[in-house]
Amino acid sequence: MSILSSIGRLATEFSAARARYQTERAIRSLPIELQKDIGWPEAADTRTGARNGVGSWAGAK
């Protein structure tokens, strides 16, 4: 694997992680009722204080 392909792979992974983070941030800014309507998996857990972490809903590595 060349250095350029490694850099390209890292840039792609960074871009995907950033997009996941921005999506999660936007969804978390919605009211709880809307989060439940769209099926956000952690909407019910916010009352108990449980949180799996960023990217847990998207099958993070």
ZIBEL-V717514 format. One record per pair of residues at least 6 apart in sequence whose ideal C-beta (glycine too) atoms are under 8 Angstrom apart, sorted by the first residue. I is the first residue (numbers start at 1). GAP is how many residues later the second one is. D is the distance in Angstrom with one decimal. If there is no record, write none. Layout:
<<I;GAP;D> <I;GAP;D>>
This chain:
<<17;38;7.2> <20;34;7.5> <20;35;5.4> <20;38;5.2> <20;40;7.7> <21;33;6.1> <21;34;7.5> <24;30;6.2> <24;31;7.4> <24;33;7.2> <27;8;6.4> <27;11;7.4> <27;13;5.7> <28;7;7.6> <30;8;8.0> <32;11;5.8> <32;14;6.6> <35;7;7.9> <35;8;3.9> <36;7;4.6> <36;8;7.3> <40;17;7.6> <41;16;5.3> <42;8;7.7> <42;9;6.5> <42;10;6.8> <42;14;8.0> <42;15;7.0> <45;6;6.6> <53;7;7.9> <54;6;7.6>>
